[in-house]
Amino acid sequence: MANQVQDLTPQDVSKGLEEGRYLLVDVRERNEVAAEAYPAGVVVPLSAFDPAAIPDPQGKQVVFACRSGKRSVTASLAAQAAGLPYDKHLAGGILGWKAAGLPTRVGG
């Protein structure tokens, strides 16, 4: 389905990262990431979002993430508009991630 974004729970994303199935793409701004970051992932800020800047996922599924889950949907739709099959995002963003008791790290 084109232009659909699948919500993934923090637990789904954490498990997928541990199993090497997901590439987490954090679309928050660098200053946000510097303050608190996901334990793994790449940063492609939405303010200058270019789907071509996303590294080759090498067989993994791309999952977008942000602070609350809004910018990650925007990024997924932009990637789909560019012809990429990236239709997953972390519902609830880093706020949901922390609420689920999952770890973060300081500094992007």
Protein Blocks (a to p, Z undefined) as FASTA:
>chain_A
ZZiacdddfklmmmmmmnopaccddfbdfklmmmoccfbdcdddfklgcfklpcceehpa
cddddfkopmmmmmmmmmmmnopacfbdcehijmlmmmnopacdehZZ
